[in-house]
């Protein structure tokens, strides 16, 4: 058998005599399980936030990067002529896949959230819009602006750069905040488990002194605490992770409500990411308990 696997199995099986040092129930046991479950539950949501903002940034970047808009402002008698001139320029522009003028209904739908459903488009000097879809590496924006200035002075090109960059930047910041939240949760988990282990060590000071009198080494005593609190953290984190995944699964989808927060969740293989939370919680508990146990035993030696 592989030595590492053998050590893991021995760690899980434990030592009956050493395990008697650690109380199987009580305040510290409940605190460890509850803390691990709560922190794992929160970690699932922080992870979902990070992944959702990553998808949002990618979607915004892809959608806005491949599209642009040309706005035509001209007197009523010149609008059709300038529209035709702009379309002729676009047809001969490399990198333009498609271009089409937006209908009155589409422009009305764009303006309705801002001005309401009763906006009289026929009586207002509203610019006409042309949607431009790019292909490949896109077109030369500076060259297209120069051609439009010569052929249709009333046309203004908006390549969505000023809209895309702040949105993608904001989504990236949200994703970073999600990862920071996960790190803070891991740190808090370690602190709470350290406090629980220290309290258990103090409560069993008399038993520890007896074990030392019969020849037990500090490493032997510490191993019992490390094993018990690591398994408690693993079980608690597993419960919290399952509950968090169930809660995420019951959130409304983005297609139903159409908002960002309703798209908070996992998609496809991303559902596998929360499965790493219990092992990571166990590693945090292992490190925190081992450090607390060895430090406390050293102080009491």
Order of alpha helices (4+ residues) and beta strands (2+ residues): alpha-alpha-alpha-beta-alpha-beta-alpha-beta-alpha-beta-alpha-alpha-alpha-alpha-alpha
